Amino acid sequence: MAEETPPVDEMHYEQLAQDALRGVIRSALERAATPEGIPGAHHFYVTFKTRAPGVSVPPDILAKYPDEMTVVLQHQYWDLKVEPGRFSVMLKFGGMPKVLAMPYTAVTRFYDPSVQFLLQFESPATVEEIAAEVAAAEPAKAPSPETGDDGPKVVSLDQFRKK
């Protein structure tokens, strides 16, 4: 029996899903950027790749966090600017104000611990990593069932990826 070639996803559903989930981050940040700020007990932990394309981080912060860092948006943040493809915010590091700016594609995790809401993304892959993935294509594994509702609400895109 001849092996069938798997269908090609010309719609790029995986990328569409990631873009939609990053839209959730943008909407939450838009709400935080209003004069009222973040409502109630909500606060955000935003983890991002510091060297991803389009990220702007002061050199001293980049030296301290050469790969990835997490910032907290809760009480003390200023000048939060939310744009369709990126956002920027001023935070204090050692009492000194610093502006960080990044595209949503640099975000690897967005977590609101007040309601245990988590979005997690794979970091952007390099061309070499994508080529290696294609070369080692395996059948997709079924996602493991959740063990309970006590943990954070996690949306992992790994279960939808073709291997």
C-alpha positions as CSV (number, residue, x, y, z in Angstrom):
1,M,0.0,0.0,0.0
2,A,1.4,3.4,-1.0
3,E,1.8,6.0,1.7
4,E,-0.5,8.9,1.3
5,T,0.8,12.4,1.5
6,P,-0.7,14.3,4.4
7,P,-2.9,17.3,3.3
8,V,-1.2,20.7,3.3
9,D,-2.8,23.3,5.5
10,E,-2.9,26.1,3.1
11,M,-5.1,28.1,5.5
12,H,-2.4,28.1,8.1
13,Y,-4.8,27.4,10.9
14,E,-2.1,27.1,13.6
15,Q,-0.9,30.6,12.9
16,L,-4.5,31.9,12.8
17,A,-5.2,30.3,16.2
18,Q,-2.0,31.8,17.7
19,D,-2.9,35.2,16.3
20,A,-6.4,35.0,17.7
21,L,-5.0,34.0,21.2
22,R,-2.6,36.9,21.0
23,G,-5.6,39.1,20.4
24,V,-6.8,38.1,23.9
25,I,-3.5,39.6,25.2
26,R,-4.0,42.7,23.2
27,S,-7.6,43.1,24.5
28,A,-6.5,42.6,28.1
29,L,-3.8,45.2,27.7
30,E,-6.2,47.6,26.0
31,R,-8.4,47.4,29.1
32,A,-5.3,47.9,31.3
33,A,-4.4,51.0,29.3
34,T,-7.7,52.8,30.1
35,P,-7.7,55.5,32.8
36,E,-9.4,53.0,35.2
37,G,-6.5,50.6,34.7
38,I,-6.7,46.8,35.4
39,P,-10.0,46.0,37.1
40,G,-10.3,44.3,40.4
41,A,-7.6,41.9,41.5
42,H,-6.5,41.1,38.0
43,H,-2.8,41.5,37.2
44,F,-0.6,40.2,34.4
45,Y,2.7,38.3,34.2
46,V,4.0,38.7,30.6
47,T,6.9,36.6,29.6
48,F,8.7,37.4,26.4
49,K,11.8,36.7,24.4
50,T,14.1,39.6,24.9
51,R,16.0,39.1,21.6
52,A,13.0,38.4,19.4
53,P,12.6,40.6,16.3
54,G,11.0,43.9,17.1
55,V,11.7,43.8,20.9
56,S,13.1,47.0,22.4
57,V,14.7,46.6,25.8
58,P,17.4,48.9,27.4
59,P,20.9,47.4,27.2
60,D,21.3,47.0,30.9
61,I,18.0,45.0,31.2
62,L,19.0,43.0,28.1
63,A,22.4,42.1,29.8
64,K,20.5,40.9,32.8
65,Y,17.9,39.0,30.8
66,P,19.7,37.9,27.6
67,D,17.0,35.3,26.5
68,E,13.7,35.8,28.3
69,M,12.1,37.9,31.0
70,T,8.8,38.2,32.8
71,V,7.3,41.6,33.7
72,V,4.3,42.2,36.1
73,L,1.7,44.7,35.2
74,Q,-0.3,45.4,38.4
75,H,0.0,48.7,40.3
76,Q,3.1,50.4,39.1
77,Y,3.3,50.7,35.3
78,W,3.1,53.8,33.2
79,D,2.5,54.9,29.6
80,L,1.1,51.5,28.5
81,K,0.6,51.9,24.7
82,V,-1.3,49.1,22.9
83,E,-1.1,48.9,19.1
84,P,-2.4,46.3,16.8
85,G,0.9,44.4,16.5
86,R,2.9,45.5,19.6
87,F,2.8,47.2,22.9
88,S,5.1,49.3,25.1
89,V,5.1,50.0,28.8
90,M,7.3,52.0,31.3
91,L,8.3,50.0,34.4
92,K,10.8,50.9,37.1
93,F,14.0,48.8,37.5
94,G,16.0,49.7,40.6
95,G,13.9,52.9,40.9
96,M,14.8,54.0,37.4
97,P,12.0,54.2,34.7
98,K,12.7,52.0,31.6
99,V,10.5,51.6,28.5
100,L,10.0,48.1,27.1
101,A,8.4,47.5,23.8
102,M,7.6,44.2,22.0
103,P,5.4,42.7,19.4
104,Y,2.9,40.2,20.6
105,T,4.8,37.5,18.7
106,A,7.6,37.8,21.2
107,V,5.3,36.9,24.1
108,T,5.7,33.3,25.2
109,R,3.4,33.4,28.2
110,F,0.6,35.6,29.5
111,Y,-0.7,34.7,33.0
112,D,-3.3,36.3,35.2
113,P,-3.0,34.6,38.6
114,S,-6.1,36.2,40.0
115,V,-8.2,33.9,37.9
116,Q,-5.6,31.3,37.0
117,F,-5.7,32.2,33.3
118,L,-2.7,31.2,31.2
119,L,-1.9,31.5,27.6
120,Q,1.4,29.8,26.5
121,F,3.0,30.0,23.2
122,E,6.1,28.4,21.7
123,S,8.9,30.8,21.1
124,P,9.3,31.7,17.5
125,A,11.2,29.0,15.7
126,T,14.2,29.5,13.5
127,V,14.3,28.4,9.9
128,E,16.7,25.6,10.9
129,E,14.3,24.4,13.7
130,I,11.4,24.4,11.3
131,A,13.4,22.4,8.7
132,A,14.4,19.9,11.4
133,E,10.8,19.5,12.4
134,V,9.6,18.8,8.9
135,A,12.5,16.3,8.4
136,A,11.5,14.4,11.5
137,A,7.8,14.5,10.8
138,E,5.9,12.0,13.0
139,P,2.2,11.3,13.4
140,A,0.5,13.7,15.8
141,K,0.1,12.4,19.3
142,A,-3.2,12.6,21.1
143,P,-3.3,15.2,23.9
144,S,-3.2,13.8,27.4
145,P,-6.4,14.3,29.3
146,E,-6.5,16.9,32.1
147,T,-6.2,15.7,35.6
148,G,-8.6,18.1,37.3
149,D,-9.9,21.7,37.4
150,D,-7.7,22.8,40.3
151,G,-4.8,24.1,38.2
152,P,-4.6,27.1,35.8
153,K,-6.7,27.2,32.7
154,V,-4.0,26.4,30.1
155,V,-4.4,26.7,26.4
156,S,-1.4,24.9,24.9
157,L,-1.0,24.9,21.1
158,D,1.3,21.9,21.1
159,Q,-1.7,19.5,20.9
160,F,-2.7,21.1,17.6
161,R,0.7,21.0,16.0
162,K,1.6,18.5,13.3
163,K,4.8,16.7,14.2
